[in-house]
Amino acid sequence: MRFFNKKSYTFNDTFKDKSNVMFYRFICYSILTLVNILFRFGIPVFGQQHPNVIVILSDDGGYDDFGCYGGKEVYTPNIDALAQNGVRFQSAYASASVCAPSRAGLLSGRYQQRFGFEHNISKRPTAGVALEDIGMDTRVATIADFMKYNGYKTVAIGKWHQGDGPQFNPLKRGFDHFYGFIGGDRPYFPIHGAVKPTQLLYDDRRVVPEDTIHYLTETLTDKAIAYVQQYRSQPFFMYLAFNAVHTPVEAPLKTIEKYKNVTDPLRRAYLAMLDNMDENIGRLVSHLKQEGLYENTLIIFMNDNGAATNNGADNGQLRGLKGSKWEGGIRVPLIMQWPAKLPKGITSDAMVSGMDILPTSIDAIKGKKIPGQQIDGISLLTSYTAEKKGHDYLFWRRGIARAVRHQEWKLIVVKDDPILLFNLKNDLREQYNLATKYPERVKKMLQKLTEWEKGMENPKWLSSVLDNDQNQLMKHRLDVVGRAAERQYP
């Protein structure tokens, strides 16, 4: 080998010279120090590393309650920071207006109606469907299946709500680990007495003792941080599905005290729940920085549907609430941050969906798709710029209520009621029905909706709260279309 002097040495000869030994010690120490610094700041050392992907889902949050979406009443600095350091979508939608089907759309990357998942989990199978088959079709690959197919460790934390049977367990749906509960809700503090099977907290197959739970949002975050530590040296995918801010409305007293000036006790506790969730998202992000993983981790934050009717949430100017086809039922906050790849502070008007999270994750890791698995979503990584405007059409159906959006136009159809057409660019509040003014547009959008429905299956089960068509219609008109002043159906 040849070094800085012109004399030629063999590898062994270099270490006979003490000055060379000291020199090499210095070089090795310097390299190790530099590698450690680069690692701590999440900068790739040996070429481009595979990114980690974390999907964070909040539950039943109000559109107007997040600071980066206009909220003024609650502190959400950590969620706001994700938007400031990444991309915030202003026309993002859940694929359904209620929890379980919305999550099925996210987890599958396709319209959940394609496999009959139209309603929340119930005990009311339709003709030809067995009670034990109520859940996300096991023939449909999940986002975890896709990530595992590409060599990733996969973790699910929090609320599952994709079926109660053992075949629907996250550990059977592509996840290496599951820390959470199977059902759609559970108390945030330890349950005293008998615990419903769907509310049991599991650590993989082991039931977590109730007395080890402090406040569930914090407990779930503790586990998320533990998994980050466990898999810090290999690429991982994490689905962190908080049940906050879903009912029951419960929060730590110390956090509720921050909102003592809010007169409505329900609203006060709700704001505290959201505050606590934001704080715990901040804890997770801080740990990513501590482990040197922050720069090369794609974080996607989304709410599962619109604000609920009973948890104190606020959709602001959006009409309607969870369960409806109004904007307040389906338009949601959606943010993505990836410091190593994405620009900061971008606001996008692209029309996007929760279905897009799966293809976005595959795109981020430059992964392969599982053959034979249909995907309706598109990659958000190529959809946020002015040149790429997301989906051309998006569709919704739940029971007798259907909707379609194309560009700034939105059509709502509820059985035999008058058709509704709104221009969301000029009328985000959905106050002015333009159906009679633009009959050709109505005709075209109805045709698209009909074509879309031909590719969907009939529901495999019915909703537990909507017993028949008349009740569905009354619920749509009176319970979930909006606040008291907006209950009259247009």
C-alpha positions in Angstrom: 0.0 0.0 0.0 1.1 3.6 -0.6 0.5 6.3 2.0 1.6 10.0 2.3 5.3 9.4 2.1 6.8 7.8 -1.0 8.1 4.8 0.7 6.2 1.6 -0.1 4.9 -0.5 2.8 3.1 -3.8 3.2 0.0 -3.8 5.3 1.9 -5.4 8.3 4.8 -3.0 7.9 2.7 0.0 8.6 2.1 -1.1 12.1 5.8 -1.4 12.9 6.0 2.3 12.7 4.5 3.9 15.9 3.7 7.1 14.1 1.6 5.2 11.6 -0.2 3.4 14.4 -1.1 6.7 16.1 -2.2 8.1 12.7 -4.5 5.2 12.0 -6.0 5.4 15.5 -6.7 9.1 14.9 -8.3 8.3 11.5 -10.4 5.5 12.9 -11.6 7.6 15.8 -12.5 10.4 13.5 -14.5 8.2 11.2 -16.4 6.6 14.1 -17.2 10.0 15.5 -18.4 11.3 12.1 -20.6 8.1 11.6 -22.1 8.6 15.1 -22.9 12.2 14.4 -24.5 11.4 11.0 -26.4 8.5 12.6 -27.8 10.7 15.4 -29.1 13.2 12.9 -30.7 10.6 10.7 -28.3 11.2 7.8 -27.6 8.0 5.7 -24.1 6.8 6.2 -23.6 3.8 3.8 -25.7 4.9 0.9 -29.5 5.6 0.9 -31.2 3.7 3.7 -34.7 2.2 3.4 -37.1 4.7 5.1 -39.4 3.8 8.0 -43.1 4.5 7.6 -45.4 5.5 10.4 -49.1 6.0 9.8 -50.8 7.8 12.7 -54.6 7.8 12.8 -56.8 9.9 15.0 -60.5 8.9 15.7 -63.5 11.2 15.3 -61.6 14.5 15.5 -63.2 17.7 14.4 -61.8 19.2 11.2 -61.7 22.7 12.8 -60.0 21.5 16.0 -56.5 21.0 14.6 -54.4 24.1 14.7 -53.0 23.7 11.2 -56.6 23.5 9.9 -57.7 26.6 11.6 -58.3 25.5 15.2 -57.9 28.1 17.9 -59.2 26.5 21.0 -56.8 23.6 21.5 -53.0 23.2 21.5 -51.8 20.9 18.7 -48.2 22.1 18.2 -46.8 18.7 17.3 -49.4 17.9 14.7 -49.0 21.5 13.4 -45.2 20.8 13.2 -45.8 17.9 10.9 -47.6 20.2 8.6 -45.0 22.9 8.8 -42.3 20.4 8.0 -44.2 18.6 5.3 -47.3 18.6 3.1 -50.8 19.5 4.4 -53.7 18.4 2.2 -56.8 20.6 2.1 -59.0 18.3 0.0 -58.4 15.0 1.7 -61.2 12.5 2.3 -61.9 9.3 4.2 -63.2 6.5 2.0 -66.2 6.3 4.4 -67.9 8.5 7.0 -67.6 6.0 9.9 -64.7 4.2 11.6 -64.5 0.6 10.4 -65.1 1.0 6.6 -62.8 4.0 6.6 -60.0 2.0 8.1 -60.7 -0.9 5.7 -60.2 1.5 2.8 -56.9 2.8 4.3 -55.6 -0.7 5.1 -56.5 -2.2 1.7 -55.8 0.8 -0.5 -59.1 0.3 -2.3 -62.7 1.1 -2.0 -63.9 -1.1 0.8 -67.2 -1.7 -1.0 -65.2 -3.9 -3.4 -65.2 -6.6 -0.7 -68.6 -5.8 0.9 -67.3 -3.7 3.8 -69.8 -0.9 3.8 -70.9 -0.5 7.5 -69.3 -0.6 10.9 -68.8 -4.1 12.3 -72.2 -5.5 13.5 -73.9 -8.8 14.2 -76.3 -8.5 11.2 -75.0 -10.5 8.3 -76.8 -10.2 5.0 -78.1 -13.2 3.1 -75.5 -15.9 2.4 -72.9 -14.5 4.9 -72.1 -16.3 8.1 -71.9 -14.3 11.3 -68.3 -15.3 11.8 -67.4 -13.9 8.4 -68.1 -10.3 9.4 -64.8 -8.5 9.0 -62.2 -7.5 6.4 -62.1 -10.1 3.7 -59.1 -12.3 4.3 -58.4 -12.5 0.5 -57.6 -8.8 0.5 -54.0 -7.9 1.2 -53.4 -5.2 3.9 -50.8 -2.5 3.9 -48.9 -4.6 6.4 -49.0 -7.5 3.9 -47.5 -5.2 1.2 -44.8 -3.9 3.6 -43.9 -7.4 4.8 -43.7 -8.6 1.2 -41.0 -6.0 0.8 -39.0 -7.0 3.8 -40.3 -4.7 6.5 -41.1 -5.4 10.1 -44.8 -4.5 10.7 -46.4 -3.2 13.8 -50.1 -2.3 14.6 -50.9 -0.3 17.7 -54.3 0.8 19.1 -57.8 0.4 17.7 -58.3 -2.4 15.1 -62.1 -2.6 14.3 -61.7 -4.9 11.3 -63.6 -7.9 12.6 -63.8 -9.8 15.9 -63.0 -13.4 14.7 -59.5 -14.8 15.0 -59.0 -14.8 11.2 -59.3 -11.0 11.3 -56.7 -10.5 14.0 -53.9 -8.1 13.0 -51.4 -10.9 13.6 -53.2 -12.8 10.8 -53.3 -9.8 8.5 -49.7 -9.1 7.9 -48.6 -7.5 11.2 -45.6 -9.0 13.1 -46.8 -7.4 16.3 -50.1 -6.0 17.7 -50.6 -4.0 20.8 -54.2 -2.8 21.0 -57.8 -3.8 21.2 -60.0 -5.6 18.6 -63.2 -3.6 18.8 -64.3 0.0 18.0 -64.0 1.6 21.4 -62.9 1.1 25.0 -62.3 3.3 28.1 -59.1 5.2 28.3 -58.5 4.4 32.0 -58.3 0.9 33.5 -61.6 -1.1 33.4 -62.7 -2.3 36.8 -64.7 -5.5 36.7 -65.6 -7.6 33.6 -64.0 -6.5 30.4 -65.7 -7.1 27.0 -63.7 -9.3 24.7 -63.4 -6.6 22.1 -62.1 -4.2 24.7 -59.3 -6.3 26.1 -55.9 -4.8 25.5 -53.5 -7.3 23.8 -49.7 -7.4 23.6 -49.6 -9.8 20.7 -51.5 -12.8 22.1 -51.1 -11.9 25.8 -53.9 -9.9 27.5 -52.5 -6.8 29.2 -53.5 -6.5 32.8 -55.8 -3.5 33.3 -53.9 -2.2 36.3 -50.8 -1.6 34.1 -52.7 0.9 31.9 -52.4 4.5 33.0 -54.1 6.6 30.3 -54.5 4.6 27.1 -53.2 7.3 24.6 -50.0 7.4 26.7 -49.8 3.7 27.0 -50.1 3.2 23.3 -47.4 5.8 22.7 -45.1 4.1 25.2 -45.4 0.9 23.2 -44.8 2.7 19.9 -41.6 4.1 21.3 -40.6 0.7 22.5 -41.0 -0.7 19.0 -39.0 2.1 17.5 -36.2 1.2 19.9 -36.5 -2.5 19.1 -36.4 -2.0 15.3 -34.2 1.1 15.0 -31.6 -0.9 13.0 -34.0 -2.3 10.4 -36.8 -0.7 8.3 -40.2 -0.9 9.9 -43.8 0.0 9.2 -46.0 1.2 12.1 -49.8 1.7 12.1 -50.5 3.8 15.2 -54.3 4.0 15.4 -55.2 6.0 18.4 -58.8 5.7 19.7 -58.6 9.3 20.8 -60.8 11.3 20.5 -63.6 8.7 20.1 -66.0 8.3 23.0 -65.9 7.8 25.9 -64.7 11.4 26.5 -62.0 10.9 29.1 -58.8 12.8 29.8 -56.2 13.2 32.5 -57.3 15.9 35.0 -54.1 17.8 34.6 -54.8 18.3 30.9 -58.5 19.1 31.5 -57.3 21.9 33.8 -55.6 23.6 30.9 -59.1 24.2 29.4 -60.9 25.3 32.6 -62.1 28.5 30.8 -64.2 26.3 28.4 -67.7 26.3 29.8 -69.0 23.2 28.2 -67.7 20.2 30.2 -67.9 17.8 27.2 -66.0 20.2 25.0 -63.5 20.8 27.7 -62.7 17.1 28.2 -62.6 16.6 24.4 -60.0 19.4 23.9 -57.9 17.8 26.7 -58.0 14.4 24.9 -56.9 16.0 21.7 -54.2 18.0 23.5 -52.9 14.8 25.1 -52.8 12.9 21.8 -50.8 15.8 20.3 -48.4 15.7 23.2 -47.9 12.0 22.7 -47.3 12.4 19.0 -44.6 14.8 20.0 -43.1 12.2 22.3 -42.9 9.8 19.4 -41.3 12.3 17.1 -38.8 13.3 19.7 -37.8 9.7 20.1 -37.3 9.3 16.4 -34.9 12.2 16.5 -33.1 10.7 19.5 -32.6 7.4 17.7 -31.4 9.2 14.5 -34.4 8.0 12.5 -36.3 11.3 12.1 -34.9 12.5 8.8 -35.6 9.2 6.9 -39.0 8.4 8.4 -42.2 9.1 6.4 -45.0 10.1 8.9 -48.5 10.3 7.6 -51.2 11.7 9.9 -54.9 11.4 9.2 -58.3 11.5 10.9 -60.5 8.5 10.2 -63.8 10.4 9.4 -65.6 13.6 10.4 -66.4 14.9 13.9 -68.8 12.7 15.8 -72.2 13.8 17.1 -71.5 13.0 20.7 -67.9 13.8 21.6 -67.7 17.6 21.6 -65.8 17.9 18.3 -66.2 20.8 15.9 -66.1 20.7 12.1 -66.1 24.5 11.8 -67.7 25.7 8.6 -68.1 22.2 7.2 -71.6 21.0 7.1 -72.6 17.7 8.7 -70.9 15.2 11.0 -69.7 11.6 11.1 -72.0 9.3 9.3 -73.1 11.7 6.6 -72.0 12.4 3.1 -71.7 16.1 3.8 -68.1 17.5 3.9 -68.2 17.3 7.7 -68.6 13.5 7.5 -65.9 12.7 5.0 -63.4 15.5 4.6 -60.5 15.0 7.0 -57.1 16.3 8.0 -54.2 14.5 6.2 -50.5 15.5 6.6 -47.3 13.8 5.5 -43.8 14.6 6.5 -40.5 13.1 5.3 -37.6 15.5 6.0 -35.1 13.6 3.8 -37.4 13.8 0.8 -40.3 16.2 1.0 -40.3 20.0 1.0 -41.5 22.0 4.0 -44.6 24.0 4.5 -46.5 22.8 1.4 -50.3 23.2 1.2 -51.9 21.0 -1.5 -55.4 21.3 -3.0 -55.1 17.9 -4.6 -58.2 15.7 -4.0 -56.8 12.7 -2.1 -58.1 9.8 0.0 -57.2 7.6 2.9 -56.9 4.8 0.2 -53.8 6.6 -1.0 -51.7 5.8 2.1 -51.0 2.2 1.0 -49.6 3.1 -2.5 -47.8 6.1 -0.9 -46.0 3.7 1.5 -45.0 1.3 -1.3 -43.8 4.2 -3.4 -41.7 5.6 -0.5 -39.8 2.3 -0.1 -39.6 1.7 -3.9 -41.4 -1.5 -3.1 -43.1 -4.1 -5.2 -46.9 -4.7 -5.3 -48.4 -8.0 -4.5 -49.6 -9.6 -7.7 -53.3 -9.9 -8.2 -54.1 -7.2 -5.5 -56.2 -4.3 -6.9 -55.4 -0.8 -5.6 -57.6 2.2 -6.1 -55.4 4.7 -4.3 -52.6 6.8 -5.8 -49.2 7.8 -4.4 -49.4 11.1 -2.4 -45.7 11.5 -3.1 -46.6 12.4 -6.7 -50.0 14.0 -6.1 -49.3 17.1 -4.0 -47.8 19.4 -6.7 -49.7 21.8 -8.9 -49.1 19.5 -11.9 -50.6 16.5 -10.2 -54.1 17.0 -8.8 -54.9 13.7 -7.1 -58.0 11.8 -8.0 -60.3 12.8 -10.9 -63.3 11.2 -9.1 -63.9 10.0 -5.6 -67.0 8.0 -4.6 -68.9 7.1 -1.4 -71.7 4.8 -0.5 -73.2 3.8 2.8 -76.7 2.4 2.8 -79.0 4.6 0.7 -76.7 7.6 0.8 -74.3 8.0 -2.1 -71.9 10.7 -3.2 -69.4 11.6 -5.9 -66.9 14.4 -6.2 -65.3 15.6 -9.5 -63.0 18.6 -9.4 -64.9 21.3 -7.5 -68.3 19.6 -7.9 -70.0 17.2 -5.5 -73.2 15.3 -6.0 -75.2 13.7 -3.1 -78.0 11.2 -3.7 -80.2 9.8 -0.9 -82.7 7.3 -2.3 -85.6 9.1 -3.9 -84.9 12.6 -2.4 -84.0 15.5 -4.7 -80.5 15.2 -6.1 -78.0 17.6 -4.6 -75.2 19.3 -6.5 -72.7 21.7 -4.9 -69.8 23.7 -6.1 -67.3 23.3 -3.2 -65.0 26.0 -4.6 -67.7 28.6 -4.1 -69.8 26.9 -1.5 -67.8 24.8 0.9 -70.7 24.9 3.4 -72.9 23.1 0.9 -75.8 25.5 1.2 -76.8 26.1 -2.5 -78.2 23.2 -4.5 -77.3 23.7 -8.1 -78.8 20.5 -9.5 -81.5 22.2 -11.5 -79.1 24.7 -12.9 -76.6 22.2 -14.3 -78.6 19.1 -15.4 -75.9 17.9 -17.8 -73.3 17.9 -15.1 -75.8 16.0 -12.8 -76.3 13.4 -15.6 -72.6 12.9 -16.1 -71.8 12.5 -12.4 -74.7 10.1 -11.9 -73.4 8.0 -14.8 -70.0 7.9 -13.2 -71.5 6.9 -9.9 -73.5 4.1 -11.5 -70.4 2.8 -13.3 -68.5 2.8 -10.1 -71.2 0.9 -8.2 -71.1 -1.9 -10.8 -67.6 -2.8 -9.6 -68.7 -2.9 -5.9 -70.2 -5.8 -3.9 -73.4 -5.6 -1.9 -72.8 -5.1 1.8 -71.9 -8.3 3.6 -73.6 -7.0 6.8 -75.9 -4.2 7.8 -75.3 -1.4 10.3 -76.4 -2.1 13.9 -77.9 1.4 14.2 -79.6 1.8 10.8 -82.3 -0.9 10.9 -84.2 -0.1 7.7 -84.4 2.3 4.8 -86.7 4.7 6.7 -84.5 4.8 9.7 -81.5 5.3 7.5 -83.2 8.2 5.8 -84.2 9.8 9.1 -80.8 9.4 10.5 -79.2 11.0 7.5 -81.7 13.9 7.6 -81.9 14.5 11.3 -79.0 13.0 13.3 -75.8 13.4 11.2 -76.3 16.2 8.7 -75.1 18.8 11.0 -75.7 21.2 13.9 -79.2 22.1 15.2 -79.5 25.1 12.8 -78.8 22.9 9.8 -81.1 19.9 10.4 -83.4 20.7 7.5 -82.4 18.7 4.5 -81.9 20.9 1.4 
